[in-house]
Amino acid sequence: MFDRWLRNPRENRRKRRDQYSLNVKVRAPHRTEAQIGKAVMSVAAALTMGLVAFGGFRAFQYFVQTAFTENARYSIASIQVENDGGLTREDILTLAGVREGQNLYAVNLGAIRAALESNPVIRRAEIYRVLPDKLRIVVSERVAAAQFFTRARYDAAMRRVIAPPMGYLIGSDGVVMKPLNPFAPSKDTARLPLISGVEPGEIKLGQPLSGAQLQCGLNLIHLCESPDIAPLLDYERIDLSRKDALVMVTRYGGQITFGLDDLPAQLKRLKTILTHPSRAGQLIRTCDLSVLMNVPVTYFVPAQPHAGISNSAATAVAGGTASIRSSQGGMHP
């Protein structure tokens, strides 16, 4: 009885722990075999599912090829091209890279659209499949809004021109459409206004020109095409060289200054000035529409004025209500 009391308690705990450790070691091989079996079964199941998926994919591919992409019934018999601009049907088909005889389902509509829209003249392209054997291409071209000419780059040290002046057509969205020969203007661009005074850092065909002032100038050109103001204006250039201002230069040498904000309101004031009955027969020399009240306007009479108009230049001030005071004549675009 006393021997049980005199035993070391730590030794008893170690014996009990060794007994359980022995049981774990006995069961360890069985547990390892079970884990290996589960891993093998998982790998086998994954391989089986992969083979089944691959087989199904190949079967689906064979079905698509047989029923669609290699089916002679869907060979393109005709290509319908609709265009609102000057590109010919042959130009569009060459850009699209598609021809009759190709399979209707084998052609990539997205690639055709991207190839067409990579041309800076084309604003948008839409491609449609018309079953069973027709392809429809609808092209919308950009409309040239203005022309832009870069200045020649001159190397003073070498005393030679390193880059000649270049001209470009610009769309209403500011995208550079195509280059122009500045020394051989065509009749198609003769009436387009010229944008001057800004030298963009980098010009790329198909990319928009940067600059808020340039976008404002294009917006002014667009607003001047409205029927109520277009017959009254005869301008040839928009000068952007002044900071925070647009200067419209008329074909008679007049200068009309616009602010960058609220162009419709400024054009409304200009229309009131242009249509004022007391100014019939005279032309604007200068006009600053960026001034909200008491717009300063100066006039001049052309070399061959209309009957009843004096040959002396007149200066007038148009108020906020477009009333003109202290004047001797009128103005005509």
Secondary structure, 3 states (H helix, E strand, C coil): CHHHHHCCHHHHHHHHHHHHHHHHHHHHHHHHHHHHHHHHHHHHHHHHHHHHHHHHHHHHHHHHHHHHHCCHHHECCEEEEEECCCCCHHHHHHHHCCCCCCECCCCCHHHHHHHHHCCCCEEEEEEEEECCCEEEEEEEECCEEEEEECCCEEECCCCEEEECCCEEEEECCCEEEEEECCCCCCCCCCCCCEEECCCCCCCCCCCECCCHHHHHHHHHHHHCCCCCCHHHCCEEEEECCCCCCEEEEECCCCEEEECCCCHHHHHHHHHHHHCCHHHCCCEEEEEECCCCCCEEEEEECCCCCCCCCCCCCCEEEECCCCCEECCCCCCCC
